[in-house]
Amino acid sequence: MKKVTYTANKIILTTAEEKGIKTSWGGDWKKIIKAEHHGNYFYLITGEWSGYNSSQRRIVHVSLSDFATFEKTPFVGTIEYSDNTTLEVNVIQCDLKKLFDNKLFRRNSYEDLINKLIATDSKFYKVV
């Protein structure tokens, strides 16, 4: 469990893995830190691919969501592919401690499809 340590309004990252997590978020890192300093949560969009069997199930997408979009209504949706696999899309409320504890590196794969799903105001999107 990561204890978030501040010195002069900066977060001290002690391990290479923590520094790698920070680097993976690029320009969004400032938004994450700003939310943390104000005691707010930020929202992450995660996409978990079902795989062809349960052992292949894995998270393939993690990105920062627009804060205003999901504050009141968390989003859960599914993208179904023609090979009968699915991508389950969730928006989770997160803080910096959870980001480090769960080792959530930014992953941009499937971003266009996830944006289409969210834009449709639907909980389901089928790729043919």
C-alpha positions in Angstrom: 0.0 0.0 0.0 1.5 3.3 -1.1 1.6 6.1 1.4 1.5 9.3 -0.6 4.2 11.6 0.6 4.3 15.3 0.0 7.2 17.7 0.3 6.6 21.4 -0.7 3.5 20.4 -2.6 5.3 17.7 -4.6 4.7 14.0 -4.4 7.8 11.9 -3.7 8.1 8.8 -5.9 10.5 6.3 -4.5 10.5 3.3 -6.9 11.2 3.0 -10.6 7.6 1.5 -11.0 6.0 4.6 -9.4 8.1 6.9 -11.7 7.0 4.7 -14.7 3.4 5.1 -13.7 3.9 8.9 -13.6 5.6 8.9 -17.0 2.9 6.8 -18.6 0.3 9.5 -17.8 2.1 12.3 -19.6 0.2 15.5 -19.7 -2.7 14.1 -17.7 -0.4 13.7 -14.6 -0.9 17.4 -13.8 -4.7 16.9 -13.8 -4.3 13.9 -11.5 -2.1 15.8 -9.1 -4.4 18.8 -9.1 -7.3 16.6 -8.1 -5.2 15.0 -5.4 -4.1 18.3 -3.9 -7.7 19.5 -3.7 -8.8 16.3 -2.1 -10.9 15.3 -5.1 -11.2 12.1 -6.9 -10.5 11.8 -10.6 -12.3 9.4 -13.0 -10.6 6.6 -15.0 -12.1 4.9 -18.0 -11.0 1.2 -18.0 -11.6 -1.4 -20.7 -11.3 -5.1 -19.9 -11.2 -7.5 -22.8 -13.0 -10.8 -22.2 -10.6 -13.0 -24.2 -11.5 -16.3 -25.8 -11.5 -18.0 -22.4 -11.3 -16.7 -18.8 -7.5 -17.0 -18.6 -7.2 -14.4 -21.3 -9.3 -11.7 -19.6 -7.2 -8.6 -19.0 -7.3 -4.8 -18.8 -6.4 -3.3 -22.2 -7.4 0.3 -21.7 -6.9 2.9 -18.9 -7.4 6.6 -19.5 -8.4 9.7 -17.7 -12.0 10.7 -18.3 -13.5 14.1 -18.5 -14.3 15.0 -14.9 -17.6 16.6 -15.6 -18.9 13.8 -17.8 -19.2 11.1 -15.1 -19.4 12.9 -11.8 -23.1 12.2 -11.4 -23.6 9.0 -13.3 -21.0 6.3 -13.5 -20.8 4.6 -16.9 -20.7 0.9 -17.7 -21.0 -0.4 -21.2 -20.0 -3.2 -23.5 -18.4 -3.4 -27.0 -19.0 -6.7 -28.7 -16.7 -7.9 -31.5 -17.6 -10.2 -34.4 -15.6 -13.0 -32.9 -17.9 -12.9 -29.8 -15.4 -11.4 -27.5 -16.3 -8.3 -25.6 -14.7 -5.2 -24.1 -16.3 -4.1 -20.9 -16.0 -0.4 -20.3 -16.2 1.1 -16.8 -15.6 4.5 -15.3 -14.2 4.2 -11.8 -13.6 6.9 -9.2 -10.0 6.9 -8.3 -7.4 8.6 -6.2 -3.6 8.7 -6.3 -3.2 5.9 -3.8 -5.5 3.5 -5.8 -3.6 4.4 -8.9 -0.3 3.3 -7.4 -1.8 0.3 -5.4 -3.3 -1.1 -8.6 -0.4 -0.2 -10.8 -2.6 1.6 -13.3 -0.4 2.6 -16.2 -2.1 4.6 -19.0 -3.1 2.4 -21.9 -4.6 4.0 -25.0 -5.6 0.9 -27.0 -9.2 0.8 -28.2 -9.7 4.5 -27.5 -11.6 5.3 -30.7 -14.2 2.5 -30.0 -14.6 3.5 -26.4 -15.2 7.1 -27.4 -17.8 5.9 -29.9 -19.6 3.8 -27.2 -19.6 6.8 -24.8 -20.8 9.2 -27.5 -23.8 7.0 -28.4 -25.3 7.4 -25.0 -25.9 3.6 -25.2 -24.6 0.8 -23.0 -23.8 -1.4 -26.0 -21.9 -1.0 -29.2 -21.4 -3.8 -31.7 -18.4 -4.0 -34.1 -19.2 -5.9 -37.3 
